[in-house]
Amino acid sequence: VKSNIGHTQAAAGVAGVIKMVMALRHGLLPATLHVDEPSGHVDWSAGAVRLLTEPVVWPRGERPRRAGISSFGISGTNAHLVLVESPEDTGDATAEAAPETGPSAAVVPWVVSGRTGQALREQARRLEAFLAGGTDVSATEVGRSLATTRSVFEHRAVVVGHDRAELLAGLGALAAGETSPDVVSGVAGSSGAGPVLVFPGQGSQWAGMGARLLDESAVFAARIAECEQALSPYVDWSLTEVLRGDGSELSRVEVVQPALWAVMVSLAAMWAEYGITPSAVVGPSQGEIA
């Protein structure tokens, strides 16, 4: 997946599932992009595994098609999923619809919003009155309509339930301004927009990164010193010397990853000194850790 869409952090696993489901649907295994030949660090002759350097047709056969999807992360994520194709659609139109009640019924969300808190409660009251009037629209159809055909305003709430009775009870609680375990509400953007810090992963380094800031920013230099002290029991190199060096040490994975982490942490401290408070922090690999 990384060759298709790059780093996706926590979404990498589900992206791999989506990619394989699409491969099953279209009967085609997509090629791994941006590679001319397989890595020489792997003994490809030792087994049946091979790198797909071009698309491969994957039609249905006598046996169900299966695929293994792995997700490994630097933070310790280690997951594997075996995906098996579904049986062919028999076109049986007489199959009964899944019930909306009972222990097997799925939880359905009803999304409601308004420009003010009062408008939100009024919307919930009107919706409750309409649905209690005897309409036979299913809870699922109501949820789909609310989520896809209504304008979304700042004051928002989600009512969840397994069936119509639970959902109507949640709407009643929302309309009355009462708390309910089946209602989640809030105000979008109430904290105001702000900057977002995006910390990169390995590959963003360069010779001399942070060297000038060591001389010009006391806050940056102090935080680098703290990071160096924290790293010193575990490494045989000096963080400050690496940052002031010619960049040759940055070719070592065990050096560049801690160095990047330290630079990002120190940059954040420097920006905080200037009054910059991020509303969110994102990043892959070392960026996620920082």
DOGUZA-49221 format. One line per 4 residues: number of its first residue (from 1); their letters; for each residue x, y, z of N, C-alpha, C. Coordinates in steps of 0.02 Angstrom, whole numbers. Example, Ala and Ser with C-alpha at 12.3 -4.5 7.8 and 13.67 -1.06 7.14 Angstrom:
// DOGUZA-49221
1	as	660:-284:390:615:-225:390:660:-165:390 | 642:-112:354:684:-53:357:645:2:394;
END
This chain:
// DOGUZA-49221
1	vksn	41:-60:0:0:0:0:43:63:0 | 100:60:34:143:119:39:165:143:-30 | 176:96:-77:197:117:-143:141:151:-181 | 80:142:-159:22:173:-192:5:241:-162;
5	ight	1:243:-95:-24:305:-63:22:330:-8 | 80:300:2:128:324:51:109:306:122 | 138:343:171:124:332:242:52:352:257 | 16:309:292:-53:325:312:-64:314:387;
9	qaaa	-10:303:424:-13:295:496:-64:243:517 | -112:262:560:-159:213:587:-206:186:534 | -210:219:476:-256:196:423:-222:146:376 | -158:130:387:-122:86:341:-154:17:337;
13	gvag	-175:-10:394:-204:-77:394:-268:-81:354 | -313:-33:367:-377:-34:331:-368:-18:258 | -316:22:242:-302:36:171:-281:-28:135 | -242:-70:170:-222:-134:141:-282:-180:129;
17	vikm	-329:-179:176:-390:-219:168:-430:-194:108 | -438:-128:103:-476:-100:47:-443:-118:-19 | -377:-113:-22:-342:-130:-84:-354:-202:-104 | -352:-248:-55:-361:-318:-71:-433:-334:-89;
21	vmal	-481:-302:-57:-551:-311:-75:-563:-289:-147 | -532:-233:-166:-539:-210:-235:-506:-259:-284 | -450:-289:-263:-417:-339:-306:-462:-400:-316 | -496:-421:-262:-543:-477:-268:-601:-458:-314;
25	rhgl	-626:-398:-306:-684:-376:-345:-668:-373:-419 | -610:-346:-436:-592:-336:-506:-553:-395:-536 | -534:-443:-493:-497:-500:-519:-429:-482:-545 | -396:-434:-512:-331:-411:-536:-288:-391:-476;
29	lpat	-228:-420:-471:-180:-402:-419:-138:-344:-445 | -141:-285:-413:-103:-228:-438:-28:-235:-426 | 10:-203:-468:83:-205:-461:107:-161:-404 | 163:-180:-374:197:-136:-326:233:-82:-366;
33	lhvd	217:-20:-350:243:35:-390:314:56:-369 | 346:93:-413:410:126:-400:466:76:-382 | 465:17:-414:519:-31:-403:535:-64:-470 | 599:-64:-488:620:-93:-551:635:-168:-545;
37	epsg	662:-187:-488:678:-258:-476:674:-273:-402 | 660:-335:-383:655:-353:-312:719:-340:-274 | 713:-329:-209:771:-316:-166:819:-375:-166 | 883:-360:-169:934:-412:-165:946:-438:-96;
41	hvdw	914:-407:-45:922:-428:24:875:-486:41 | 833:-507:-6:786:-561:6:803:-619:-42 | 803:-680:-14:815:-739:-56:748:-760:-86 | 732:-733:-144:668:-746:-175:661:-818:-200;
45	saga	717:-853:-207:714:-922:-232:698:-972:-178 | 696:-949:-115:686:-995:-60:613:-1015:-50 | 568:-981:-83:497:-997:-74:456:-976:-134 | 391:-974:-124:345:-957:-179:326:-884:-180;
49	vrll	353:-844:-134:336:-773:-132:374:-735:-186 | 340:-690:-220:374:-649:-270:342:-579:-271 | 381:-531:-292:358:-462:-296:320:-451:-361 | 263:-419:-357:224:-406:-417:249:-342:-450;
53	tepv	289:-350:-502:315:-292:-538:268:-271:-594 | 215:-309:-605:164:-292:-654:98:-322:-632 | 41:-294:-654:-24:-321:-633:-32:-394:-654 | -65:-433:-612:-76:-504:-625:-151:-519:-621;
57	vwpr	-178:-551:-673:-248:-570:-673:-261:-621:-619 | -316:-613:-582:-332:-656:-526:-406:-677:-530 | -422:-723:-575:-493:-741:-585:-518:-789:-532 | -584:-795:-529:-614:-846:-486:-597:-915:-511;
61	gerp	-591:-963:-466:-576:-1031:-485:-619:-1080:-446 | -598:-1142:-444:-636:-1192:-407:-632:-1182:-332 | -576:-1153:-309:-567:-1141:-238:-574:-1066:-224 | -598:-1047:-165:-604:-976:-148:-535:-942:-148;
65	rrag	-531:-882:-172:-469:-844:-170:-457:-818:-99 | -395:-822:-77:-377:-799:-10:-317:-753:-15 | -312:-706:32:-255:-660:33:-236:-645:105 | -171:-639:118:-147:-619:183:-127:-546:183;
69	issf	-150:-508:233:-136:-436:237:-101:-424:304 | -41:-396:300:-2:-383:361:4:-308:372 | 8:-289:435:19:-219:453:69:-216:509 | 128:-187:495:181:-182:544:199:-108:555;
73	gisg	204:-87:617:220:-17:631:279:-11:677 | 314:46:674:373:56:715:354:60:789 | 291:77:803:269:82:873:253:14:903 | 257:-40:864:245:-107:890:185:-142:861;
77	tnah	149:-108:817:91:-140:785:113:-202:746 | 78:-257:757:93:-319:721:27:-356:710 | -2:-347:651:-68:-376:638:-67:-412:571 | -106:-466:568:-112:-504:505:-184:-525:497;
81	lvlv	-210:-516:437:-279:-534:422:-281:-579:361 | -320:-633:365:-331:-677:308:-400:-660:279 | -400:-638:217:-462:-617:184:-482:-669:132 | -544:-692:136:-570:-743:90:-628:-714:51;
85	espe	-629:-727:-15:-682:-699:-56:-751:-726:-34 | -802:-686:-45:-870:-707:-28:-897:-752:-82 | -947:-793:-65:-978:-836:-116:-1011:-794:-170 | -1019:-822:-229:-1051:-786:-283:-1123:-773:-265;
89	dtgd	-1148:-714:-287:-1217:-694:-275:-1264:-741:-313 | -1309:-773:-277:-1356:-819:-310:-1417:-783:-338 | -1423:-718:-321:-1480:-681:-348:-1545:-700:-316 | -1544:-727:-255:-1605:-747:-221:-1639:-686:-192;
93	atae	-1691:-664:-227:-1726:-603:-205:-1775:-617:-149 | -1784:-680:-130:-1833:-696:-79:-1803:-695:-9 | -1737:-683:-6:-1706:-682:61:-1735:-626:103 | -1749:-640:165:-1779:-591:209:-1728:-540:231;
97	aape	-1751:-478:240:-1707:-425:264:-1689:-438:336 | -1630:-415:356:-1608:-424:425:-1653:-386:472 | -1671:-415:528:-1716:-381:575:-1683:-321:607 | -1724:-272:626:-1698:-213:659:-1702:-220:734;
101	tgps	-1727:-275:758:-1732:-286:830:-1698:-351:847 | -1686:-360:912:-1654:-422:934:-1581:-411:947 | -1549:-459:979:-1478:-452:999:-1431:-447:941 | -1451:-470:880:-1405:-468:823:-1411:-404:783;
105	aavv	-1459:-360:800:-1469:-299:762:-1409:-253:770 | -1390:-220:717:-1332:-175:719:-1351:-109:751 | -1302:-75:780:-1313:-9:808:-1319:41:750 | -1370:83:753:-1383:132:701:-1373:202:729;
109	pwvv	-1335:246:695:-1327:315:718:-1376:362:683 | -1406:407:721:-1446:461:692:-1410:527:707 | -1391:563:656:-1352:625:663:-1399:685:658 | -1395:729:707:-1437:789:710:-1393:849:723;
113	sgrt	-1409:907:693:-1369:966:704:-1412:1029:701 | -1384:1084:727:-1418:1148:726:-1368:1204:734 | -1389:1265:717:-1343:1322:723:-1330:1342:796 | -1378:1327:840:-1371:1341:911:-1392:1280:950;
117	gqal	-1379:1281:1015:-1401:1225:1057:-1476:1218:1057 | -1512:1275:1058:-1585:1272:1057:-1610:1244:991 | -1578:1265:935:-1598:1239:870:-1587:1164:865 | -1533:1141:896:-1519:1069:896:-1574:1031:932;
121	reqa	-1594:1056:990:-1647:1023:1028:-1714:1024:991 | -1728:1081:957:-1789:1086:918:-1790:1037:860 | -1732:1029:828:-1728:981:773:-1741:911:798 | -1714:894:856:-1725:828:885:-1799:819:902;
125	rrle	-1831:872:928:-1902:867:946:-1945:856:884 | -1931:894:830:-1970:887:769:-1961:818:738 | -1899:793:738:-1886:727:710:-1921:673:750 | -1919:680:817:-1953:631:859:-2028:630:846;
129	afla	-2058:690:840:-2130:695:828:-2149:665:761 | -2108:678:710:-2122:651:643:-2119:575:643 | -2067:547:673:-2058:474:671:-2108:438:717 | -2130:472:770:-2178:442:815:-2248:444:786;
133	ggtd	-2257:479:730:-2323:487:700:-2346:428:659 | -2306:375:656:-2328:315:622:-2294:300:556 | -2244:340:536:-2209:326:474:-2174:258:478 | -2174:221:422:-2145:154:423:-2074:152:396;
137	vsat	-2040:210:391:-1971:212:368:-1927:177:419 | -1881:135:396:-1838:97:441:-1787:142:476 | -1763:119:533:-1712:157:570:-1650:167:528 | -1631:117:489:-1572:123:446:-1581:176:393;
141	evgr	-1640:178:362:-1653:228:310:-1654:299:340 | -1681:306:399:-1680:371:433:-1608:393:445 | -1567:346:469:-1497:363:482:-1460:382:419 | -1473:346:364:-1440:362:301:-1461:431:276;
145	slat	-1525:447:281:-1549:512:258:-1520:569:299 | -1518:560:365:-1491:612:408:-1417:624:395 | -1380:571:379:-1308:577:369:-1289:603:300 | -1331:593:251:-1311:608:182:-1351:664:148;
149	trsv	-1408:683:175:-1450:732:140:-1463:796:180 | -1438:801:241:-1451:859:283:-1389:903:288 | -1400:969:294:-1345:1015:307:-1318:1002:377 | -1253:1014:386:-1221:1003:450:-1201:1070:481;
153	fehr	-1226:1083:542:-1212:1146:576:-1166:1134:636 | -1150:1189:671:-1098:1186:722:-1117:1142:782 | -1179:1149:806:-1201:1110:864:-1226:1042:839 | -1194:989:861:-1206:923:833:-1218:871:887;
157	avvv	-1256:820:868:-1268:764:913:-1278:700:872 | -1260:645:902:-1271:579:872:-1310:537:922 | -1367:512:900:-1408:467:941:-1397:397:914 | -1381:350:957:-1368:281:936:-1416:234:970;
161	ghdr	-1433:180:934:-1478:130:963:-1482:69:919 | -1505:14:947:-1512:-48:910:-1578:-50:872 | -1628:-12:895:-1693:-15:863:-1727:53:868 | -1786:57:839:-1822:120:835:-1839:148:904;
165	aell	-1859:103:950:-1877:126:1017:-1818:159:1053 | -1759:129:1049:-1700:157:1081:-1682:225:1050 | -1687:229:984:-1670:291:949:-1719:346:966 | -1784:331:968:-1833:382:986:-1824:405:1058;
169	aglg	-1805:360:1102:-1792:379:1171:-1732:426:1175 | -1681:412:1134:-1624:457:1132:-1641:525:1105 | -1683:527:1053:-1706:592:1026:-1745:631:1079 | -1786:596:1118:-1824:629:1170:-1779:659:1223;
173	alaa	-1726:623:1242:-1679:649:1291:-1642:710:1263 | -1623:707:1199:-1588:764:1168:-1634:824:1165 | -1697:814:1146:-1745:869:1140:-1758:902:1208 | -1756:862:1261:-1769:889:1328:-1706:916:1362;
177	gets	-1649:910:1328:-1587:934:1357:-1561:889:1413 | -1582:826:1413:-1561:779:1464:-1502:737:1441 | -1463:713:1488:-1407:669:1471:-1432:599:1458 | -1399:564:1414:-1417:495:1397:-1355:459:1374;
181	pdvv	-1346:396:1393:-1288:357:1369:-1291:344:1294 | -1350:356:1264:-1357:343:1192:-1351:407:1150 | -1330:462:1182:-1324:526:1146:-1255:555:1159 | -1222:574:1104:-1158:609:1108:-1166:675:1073;
185	sgva	-1149:730:1106:-1158:796:1076:-1096:839:1086 | -1091:892:1047:-1035:938:1053:-1042:995:1003 | -992:1039:1005:-992:1097:960:-930:1093:917 | -939:1091:852:-882:1086:806:-843:1151:804;
189	gssg	-777:1145:808:-735:1205:802:-740:1252:860 | -764:1228:918:-773:1273:975:-707:1298:1002 | -652:1261:990:-587:1282:1015:-551:1329:967 | -580:1341:908:-549:1386:860:-496:1350:819;
193	agpv	-488:1375:758:-437:1345:714:-367:1363:737 | -320:1321:723:-251:1335:743:-203:1298:698 | -139:1310:707:-89:1276:665:-85:1201:680 | -65:1163:631:-55:1091:638:18:1076:625;
197	lvfp	51:1043:671:120:1023:662:123:955:629 | 159:950:574:168:887:538:241:866:544 | 254:815:584:321:790:595:335:733:547 | 388:736:508:402:684:458:438:624:489;
201	gqgs	445:573:448:482:513:468:550:511:436 | 581:453:437:648:445:408:647:461:334 | 699:497:312:703:518:242:701:594:236 | 681:627:290:677:701:289:740:734:315;
205	qwag	790:694:334:851:722:364:898:751:311 | 942:795:333:994:822:290:1054:841:333 | 1112:844:302:1173:862:338:1167:933:364 | 1179:942:428:1177:1008:458:1110:1028:486;
209	mgar	1061:982:485:995:1001:511:1000:1017:585 | 974:1074:604:974:1095:673:1038:1127:697 | 1091:1124:657:1156:1149:680:1153:1224:694 | 1122:1262:649:1118:1334:658:1074:1352:718;
213	llde	1020:1314:728:976:1328:785:1011:1314:851 | 1058:1268:852:1096:1255:913:1133:1318:936 | 1152:1360:888:1188:1422:905:1141:1481:916 | 1082:1480:883:1039:1539:884:979:1534:930;
217	savf	960:1474:950:901:1466:994:921:1430:1058 | 918:1466:1113:935:1435:1177:886:1380:1196 | 822:1390:1179:771:1340:1195:784:1276:1155 | 798:1283:1091:812:1225:1049:873:1188:1075;
221	aari	926:1225:1090:988:1194:1114:977:1158:1180 | 937:1188:1225:925:1158:1290:886:1092:1283 | 837:1092:1237:797:1031:1229:839:976:1194 | 882:996:1148:928:947:1117:973:916:1170;
225	aece	996:958:1217:1039:932:1270:1001:882:1314 | 937:896:1327:896:849:1366:887:783:1328 | 875:789:1263:867:728:1222:932:688:1221 | 988:723:1215:1053:689:1214:1065:652:1279;
229	qals	1047:684:1334:1056:652:1399:1011:590:1405 | 950:595:1378:904:538:1382:928:480:1338 | 961:496:1282:984:444:1235:1050:413:1256 | 1091:450:1293:1160:430:1306:1168:360:1336;
233	pyvd	1123:336:1380:1133:268:1406:1123:213:1354 | 1094:230:1297:1076:179:1248:1115:183:1183 | 1155:236:1173:1191:244:1110:1265:257:1123 | 1306:246:1072:1378:258:1078:1400:317:1036;
237	wslt	1354:363:1023:1370:423:984:1338:484:1017 | 1364:542:998:1340:605:1027:1290:638:980 | 1232:654:1006:1180:687:965:1205:754:938 | 1236:793:980:1260:859:958:1313:852:904;
241	evlr	1358:804:911:1409:794:860:1379:771:794 | 1327:730:798:1294:708:736:1262:767:700 | 1228:811:738:1195:869:707:1246:919:679 | 1303:924:710:1354:971:685:1402:938:635;
245	gdgs	1394:873:623:1440:836:580:1425:845:506 | 1458:803:466:1453:809:393:1395:769:364 | 1356:737:407:1297:700:384:1310:626:371 | 1372:604:376:1387:534:362:1354:487:412;
249	elsr	1348:508:475:1317:466:525:1242:457:514 | 1212:503:476:1140:499:464:1121:443:418 | 1170:409:389:1155:351:346:1141:289:388 | 1155:293:452:1143:236:497:1073:242:527;
253	vevv	1033:190:519:964:192:543:961:205:618 | 1007:172:656:1005:179:728:1026:249:752 | 1050:290:705:1069:359:721:1017:408:696 | 997:400:634:953:450:603:884:452:636;
257	qpal	858:394:657:791:394:686:789:430:753 | 833:416:801:833:455:863:850:529:851 | 894:542:802:913:612:788:853:651:762 | 815:621:717:754:655:691:705:667:747;
261	wavm	695:618:789:649:626:846:671:684:890 | 735:689:905:760:742:949:751:811:917 | 764:816:852:757:880:817:684:902:818 | 638:856:806:567:874:805:542:896:874;
265	vsla	562:859:925:543:878:993:571:947:1010 | 632:961:990:664:1025:1005:633:1082:965 | 614:1068:903:579:1119:863:512:1138:895 | 476:1088:920:412:1101:952:421:1145:1014;
269	amwa	474:1132:1052:488:1173:1111:504:1244:1092 | 542:1253:1038:560:1320:1014:498:1358:992 | 453:1325:954:392:1358:931:347:1376:990 | 345:1332:1040:304:1347:1099:330:1409:1135;
273	eygi	396:1418:1134:426:1478:1164:403:1541:1129 | 389:1536:1064:365:1593:1025:289:1600:1028 | 256:1559:1069:184:1564:1077:142:1524:1028 | 173:1479:991:137:1438:942:113:1374:976;
277	tpsa	47:1369:983:17:1309:1012:-23:1273:959 | -4:1214:939:-40:1179:885:-108:1153:908 | -155:1153:862:-220:1123:877:-219:1048:864 | -168:1026:827:-160:954:814:-88:941:794;
281	vvgp	-66:880:806:1:858:787:-6:791:751 | 22:786:692:18:724:653:87:707:626 | 96:646:604:159:626:574:168:551:575 | 204:524:527:218:452:525:284:435:559;
285	sqge	293:372:576:357:347:599:381:387:659 | 443:414:657:469:453:713:426:514:726 | 394:540:674:350:598:682:291:582:728 | 266:522:722:210:501:765:233:496:838;
289	ia	294:472:848:321:466:916:334:534:946 | 364:579:905:379:646:930:316:684:948;
END
